[in-house]
């Protein structure tokens, strides 16, 4: 995770997709005449930049923000980051967002996808800990600046920077407490947690604060960025915060079980996504008229040849990542209150 000044140089990531016919048309043309401009893309294709709060905002201890698990991770284990950097200052977007937006405008961008820092909005992680007005004001200013430059905000609600307060209290996404939706009490048993829980949903509460505060202007919501990446590298390899993995891997992790915890976390992430989508569609979408979805990542496999053997090989490869029925054996038994069947 390398950080640099965005107001001197804006790093842009474009996720471009073509139809097969469009790709073929480009590569079958005379190479000396092949070039790309907006006319090479379908009508309505959106060009933009993407970033996440911890990677660009900085101002880690300013404006009422409390630490996230990435603050703890980068400070406690600087060796886990290639250049030993952290997000204390990062690209300093918090102080230079106007210059960043101006740079996007100069590059004729249509959109900016950014994420909201949960602990900047809810410093204690939960609604009863109070909403931070300074944090809300920052995102209001950023959104308004984007719209003033005709740049549409695409807002990610969770891009891996869980408030440290929730990690300390109950283990964050490792615990079902982050997303319990039942109005009845539910007893949940895992290797790390034995809890009797009443109605609460910290992720849904946080998402609803975002909808209430920004939904009148934000028309594109992403609930969670890459749940696979967060669960795998946070709980199987320990390369990302919170840095958990099995002791036998000798990767200097904070503890954990690489064989079960990633699946439990992924389960809770998907429940959190469903809870946020449900509250948006039932309470806000009709009036705010926005769209909501999730950003997924997958190592996609296709058969090398159109044979039964190769089709089965591709399916087996995918089973280990997203589809396999055997993965259920790595999960605890879920009660209906925690999304089980």
N, C-alpha and C positions, 0 to 999 in steps of 0.2 A: 504494500500500500504506500505509494509515493505521493507526496503532497507538493503542490507548487501554487504559485499565485495565479488565480483564474483571471484577475483583472489585467494581467500582462499577457497571458496566453490561455485561451479557453480550449480545453480539451473536449472534443466532440466525439461522441460515439453514435454512429448511425446504424440502425438495424434495418437493413434494406432487404426487401423480398421481391423476387421477380417470378413471373410465370415461366414455365419451361420454354414457351414459345418466345418470350421476350429475351431470355438468356441466349437461346439459339440464334435469334436474329442478330444479336450483338456479336457473338463469337463466330458466326458464319459470314459476317461481312468482311470486306477488305480491311485488314488490320490497320492499315495506314489511315483509314477514315473512321475507325471505331472511336467513339468518345461518348461521354455521358453528360447530359444536362437534364433539366427538369422535363423536357419533352420526351426523354427516354423512359419515363416512369408513368404509371397509370394516372388518370385524372383523379385528383383528390388524395394522392400520396402525400404523406406528411413528413416533412424534413424537420429534424430537431436535435436537441442535445439532451443527454440524460446524466443525472448525478444522484448521489445519495447524501443525506444530511451529514453523517459523520465524516464523509470524505471531503466535503467542500465547505461546510459552514464555519468551522472554527468557533471562537467565542464559547469554548466549552464550559467555562464557569461564569459566563456573563448572562445578564438578562433573566435571572431566576432559574436557569437551566441546572438540573442535577445530573450526576453521572449516569451513563448507560453502561451496559456490559462491555462495550467497545472501549470506553475510557479506561475501565479497570483492566481489561485485557492488554491493551497496548502499553500501559504504564507498568503493569506487573510483569509482563512477559515481552519486553521489547525485541527479544531475539526471534519472536514469532513473525515479526514484520521484516521484510527483506532489508530495508534500509534503516530499521529501528525508529521510524517516524511514528507520529500519533496525530490525533485530530484536534489537539488543543488550539492550533491556529489554522491548520489545513490550508485551503485556498482563500480563507477569510471572506467567504461570500456574505457572512453576516454583516460585515461592514462595507462591502463593495458590491452588493447585489445590483445596484443601479448601473454600475460600469459593466457588470457581467451581462445584464439584459441588453444594454446598448450594443455590446459585442455580438450578441445573438441577432439583434436587429440588423446590424451591419452585414451579417452573413446570410441574411434573408431566411432565417429560420421561421418555421410555422409554429413550433411547439417547444416547450421545455418540460421534461419530466424530472421532477425532484421529489424527495421524500420529506416527510415531517418528522422531526425529532420528538419522539414520544415524551421524553423527559424534559423537553423544552415547553411542551404544552401542559403536561401533568407531571410536575417534578417528582412527586411521590409515586407515580405510576398509576394511581387510582383516583377516581373522581372525588372521593371524600377527602383527598389530600389537597384539593384546591386546583382551580384552573389558573395557569400563569398568564396574566394579561400581557406581559411584555413579550412572551413567546407568541401569543396570538397576534399581537400587533406586528411582529416581524413578518409572519407569513401573510398577513393581510397586505402589508406594504409590498412584499415580493409579488403576490398575485396581482395586485393593482398595477404595479409597474409593468408586468408582463402584458396585461391586457391593454394598457395604454400604448404599447408598442405592437399591438396586433399579434401577440404570441400567446397561444393557448396553453394554460397550465395543465399538465397531466400529473396528478398527485398520487404518490405512493404513501399509504398509511403506515406500513411497517417494512423497513429495509434493514432488519437485523439488529437495530440498536435498542434493545429492550432496556427499560429503566433498571438500574442496578438494585433499586429498592425492591422490585418484585422478584428479582433473582435471589436476593438475600432472604426475602420473606418465605417464599415457597418453591423456589427453583425455576421460576419463569415458565417457559413453554414445556418444561419437563413435567409440570404438574397440571392436572385438569382444572385446578382452581382458577386458571387464567381465563377459562372459557365456559364455566358451568352456566347452563341456561335454564335449568329446572327451577320451578318455584318451590319444589319440595327438597328436603334434605337428602343427600346422597352420600353413601359411604364408598370411598374409592381406595383401593389397595394397590400400591406399586412397591417396587423394591426400595424406593427412596421416600415414599410418602404414604402415610396412613391418616386420612382426614375424613371428618364428617363435615360436609359443606352445605351451607344454605345458599340461597339465590344470590349470585353475583356473576359478573362477566366483565372483567377488567378490560379485555380487548374491545369488546363491544362498546363499553362506556367511552373508551378513548376514541374509537371510530366515530361514535355519535357526536362527540365534541367537535371533531373535524367537520362532519356534515353540517352541524349547526352554525359553526363559525365561518366556514368557507364555501359551503355548497351553493350559495346564491350565485357564485362566480365560477366555481370549478365544475366542469361538465364531464370530466374524465377521471375516474377514480380507479386506483389499483390497490387492492386490499393488502397483499403480501408480495414481496419480491422473492421469487425463486425459493419456495419452501424446501425443495430438495437440497439446494446448496446450503441453506442455513442449518438444516437438520444433519446433513452428512458431515460438513466440515466443522460444525460447532459441536457435534456429539459423537462422531465416529473417528475422525482424524485429529480433532483438536486444533486444527490450523486456524480456525476462526473463533471469535468469542461465542460462548463462554469458555471454550478450550477444554472440552471434556472428551475423554476416550478411555479405553480399557488400559489398565496398568501394564499388561504384557507387551503393549506396543512400544513402551519406553520412549514416549514422545513428550515427556514432561507435562502431562495433562493435570488438570485440577481434580481428577477422579472421573468415574463414569463407567459405562458399559457399552462398548461400541456395537455389541450384538443386539441390544434392545432399545437403548435410549433414542437413537435416530428415528425409529419407527413410532415411538410414543410421541416424540416431539412433532413429527410430521402429522400424526393423527390430530393433535391439538391445534396445529396450524390450520389444518383444513376445517376443523370445527370453528376456529376463529374467523376464517374467511366466510364460512356459511353464515355465522352470526352477524357479521358486518353487512353482508349482502342482504340478508333478511331485513335488518333494521332500516337499511337504506331504501329498499324497495317498498316496504310497508309504510314508512313514515315520511320519506323525503323525495323520492324519485318523481312522484306526480307533480309536485310543486317546483322542484329544482330542475327537473328534466335532464338529468345527467345519466351517464353510463357508468357501470361498475364491473370490474373483472379482476383477474389475478395474472401475475407475470410468472410463467412456468419455464423451467429449464429441463431439458432431457437430452441425454446422448441417444439420438434416434438411430435405430438400426433398420436397414433394408436388405432384402435378400440379394446376394451377388448375382444369382441366376434365378430364373423363374422355374424353380424345381421345388418339390415338396420338402426335400432335405434342407435346402437353403431357407425356405420360409420358416421351417421349424427352428433352424439355428437363429434366425433373426428374432423370433418370438421368445426363445429361451434367453437371449441376451437382454431383451426388454423386461422379462420377468424379474430379473434381479434388481431392476431399478424402479419399476412402477406397477407392474401387474401381478406379480407372482402370488398365488394363493398361499404358498408356504410361508410367506412373510407374516401371516396371521399368528403363527406359532411364536413369533418374537414379541408379540403384544400381550399385555395383561388382559384379563376379562373386563370388558367395559359394561357398566350398567346403562340403562336407557338414558339416565340423566346426563351421562358423559358422552352420548352419541353412539353408544353401542347397540348391537342388534342381537 
